[in-house]
Amino acid sequence: MGITLLSFCFLILANVECGNPIYFNIGGVLSNNESISHFKEIIAHLNFVHQYVPRGVTYYATAMKIDANPIRTALNVCKLLISQRVYAVVVSHPLTGDLSPAAVSYTSGFYHIPVIGISSRDSAFSDKNIHVSFLRTVPPYSHQADVWVDLLKHFNYLKVIFIHSSDTDGRAILGRFQTTSQSHDDDVEIKIQVESVIEFEPGLNNYTAQLYEMKDAQARVYLLYASKKDANVIFKDAAALNMTYAGYVWIVTEQALDVQNVPIGAIGLKLVHATDERAHIQDSIYVLASALRGMNQTKNITEAPKDCDNSGSIWETGKTLFEYIRNQVLIKGATGMKVAFDDNGDRINAEYDIVNVQGPSNHTSVGTYTYDPKTDKMRLAIADNKIIWPGKVHTKPEGFILPTHLKVLTIEEKPFVYTRLLKDDDKNCTADEIKCPHFNSTNDPGEMYCCRGFCMDLLKELARTINFTFDLALSPDGQFGNYIIKNSSGTFLLIFLLN
């Protein structure tokens, strides 16, 4: 009899560890009844796709409508889903409010039940100390920094000003941009320099003071991360300061792109399939089914928790299933050519449209950011001739402004530069001399000198011909040094290199 049962086990449950469950409930917390129906249809159809579901194994759908109240949502997850022993939960978002997905993550994560988000893009969900079992088929907003880097290199903009809100998402996108811009696989010699970082407090009624900080900078390429509300105020104040017209470049995130007064000529991103809940439901279920199939072949699967009132022991199967889901790769998914996750469970290889604001309510796609299976990398494609830049011009701005007042550093090097110390009874330089103070290493003013010679004559002639003004100083250590930008208040320029 034992041999007969064993043979039955191998025949009926091929590629499944004997003793593992043959029935799996999959939970859904979705935004509307239409999505719930689609969720159930996908799972019912999946049972006949033996590439994902072994013979003898059956999946069942257990779904509920998400509530805008996060407390009610958490209680319903316990009452309607965990009580049915769900092995994973797919969660969307309510029509209003944005806290309910976090409530699903907290509740399910307490029992290590994997949660696959299909709409939540806040960076907080990447924190695995808080959202221990959360993955998502959409990328966090901070991943837009990857596209920004490729855009900047395409346009050859290598000096930028980064503007972001002082919240989790704002700091996350700055951190990712700084890391990505300095460690890109291609063009290792090309590094993007952040000339200035402007961090602002969300919710203010005026950002003129922060924008004034950018006026004196050389860079005219502005990267903006802001909520719709803050972006509206920033664009209003920037327009008042004439910072949205010809010569400026605004590259903004998705939220800022949706503001009515976004500057004409701005460039932004739109996540492809961002609001296609049906497509994300399909990909999340197929990724989950693939993970369960792989786990079923090699691992012992225990039943999912059933009672929220009894914490009991940690459900180790849930922790293992989370890792299996995170390692899945779905080729040609409904939401993109490649659906995969990083170490935080965040979607990678997500695809974007590059959008150009060409007029009020006229957002035109001028490019794409898509996965290329031949190179296994993301590829940026831009139609430069279709872009309208700020000021309604078709010519790409330079992205920077040359300063008209320079700080010039020199050293005494006869016969090119002679120096003369000014004494108490002699406070003025002669007509062929230029005042050149000698600063100490802390930039405190020291002794005053006069400089003359061939290089000084050349400097005066260059200033007259090119039309710039300058301040001259002697090098504190008597060395030529290197070109360094210490802040946005001025440029330290080494004019003369003598052998």
Secondary structure, DSSP 8 states (H G I E B T S, - for coil): -HHHHHHHHHHHTTTS-TTS-SEEEEEEEESSHHHHHHHHHHHHHHTT-TTTS-TT-EEEEEEEE--SSHHHHHHHIIIIIGGGTEEEEEE---SS-S-HHHHHHHHHHHTT--EEESS---GGGG-TTTSTTEEESS--GGGHHHHHHHHHHHHT--EEEEEEESSHHHHHHHHHHHHHHHS-SS-TT---EEEEEEEE-TT-S--HHHHHHHHTSSB-EEEEE--HHHHHHHHHHHHHTT-SSTT-EEEE-HHHHTSTT--TT-EEEEETTTT-HHHHHHHHHHHHHHHHHHHHHHS--------TT---S--HHHHHHHHHHHT--EEEETTEEEEEE-TTS-EES--EEEEEEEETTEEEEEEEEEEETTTTEEEEEE-GGG--BTTTBSS---SB---SEEEEEE--BTTTBEEEE--TT-----TT-EE--BB-TT--B---EEEESHHHHHHHHHHHHHT-EEEEEE-TTSS-------STT--EEE-----
